[in-house]
Amino acid sequence: MLWFFHAGGARFHRPCTGLYRYLRLGVGAAIGVSLGAGAAAAASDTSKTYECTLVSQAMGGMVPETVIIFSEDDFKTASVYDNYIHYAELKPIKVIPVPVSEGKYRMNWELNDIKFRTETFKTESTIYLDTKRLRIGFTGTLKGYDNEIRGSGKCALRPPKGAN
């Protein structure tokens, strides 16, 4: 991650900190909308919804606090949703789950045209989901900057809507 020195004093700051704070405000709205949007995906017997909470492994960065994964047909297809996807697309995006080993999947996606003030950003994100241990790993980059953000966390398997 790039750090800059202020000419007026001995203070450092991260570029895009304002963007990070701006997008974090959408976490609550993103989760509420996504759980409603995931109801259709969770309707069949082979569909599952994973709600994952992430913790950044570095200072700052753009690791989403919550990622929701909607698997369909035992991970033949899937959709992913977080606050950054909510800001850019307003709905979950389709991803292709790549089996890494039994019960473990890698999913990649890009977000383009994230507008903040006068700049437009692009991001690349990858998650590694372990469905047996209910763990998640996250890596991402903000294009145009020397950075790689990482996070990890735990997931909870959510029951289908209407199940007791």
DAZILIN-V190957 format. One line per field, one symbol per residue. psi: psi as a letter, one per 30 degrees, with the letter a starting at -180 (. if undefined). A space follows every 10 residues. Layout:
psi: ???
This chain:
psi: kkkkkkffah kllklgeeee eefffgeeee eeeeeeffee egelfgklkk jkklkkglkb lhkkekkkkj kkhhgellkk kaeeeeeefg lkkkljkjke ajgkkkkklk klhjkjcglk lklkkkkjkj fefhlkkkkl kjkfljlkkk llallkjkll kfk.
